[in-house]
């Protein structure tokens, strides 16, 4: 009789047992699967945040005949990605029109990019009417020298719009990297001050004196070709000379 009585569970005792089980479950450590899922979600969020942070800043900045579309990211921990005068941000992209060596007498779009080449940056120029033969060089001046050589190697046409042979060429200027408005924006990046060889303080002072309100939003048009711009030659072209002079002043 006593054994039978002890095996009987009253409604109250059932509630107590259920509460005990719930309390034990709440104090139990999370399962490994649940922990892995939480860590995985946190890692994914961190990776996404890092990816968004490293994405080149999209802009539409027209400076003279150059249209800057991406400012890129400042690489401060590799010395070759800046000089005393210029910063070479990875992901930088600009466009400008220049004489075509494929179709003499016409102009075409040249897309200029700064790429991550490891120890040193790579400067790439892609020509819209010669996409299969991009130019990749170790510095911007060398890249634009190749453009000039190709253009000058084409026999003249009856309607020849080629610029004169370049005697002095600042490739950073024709990439758009030497313009005060671009330099000013790049110096606003947190990594700019960490570029050891870059004369940040001197540039900052010069920019306060030389930046002009000549950067404006790009007017969209049906033509894919960027607005015309002065010849690369710094000799007889007054526009090119002014541009090269301005770049030289800011370059220091």
Secondary structure, DSSP 8 states (H G I E B T S, - for coil): -HHHHHH---HHHHHHHHHHHHHHHHHS---HHHHHHHHHHHHHHHHHHHHHHHS--EEEEEETTEEEEE--B---SSGGGB-SS-B--BT-EEEEEEE-SSSTTSEEEEEEEEE--TTS-EEEEEETTEEEEEEEESSHHHHHHHHHHHHHHS---TT-------SS--HHHHHTTTSHHHHHHHHTSGGGGG-TTS-HHHHHHHHHHH--S-EEE----S--S------S-SSS-HHHHHHHHHHHHHH-
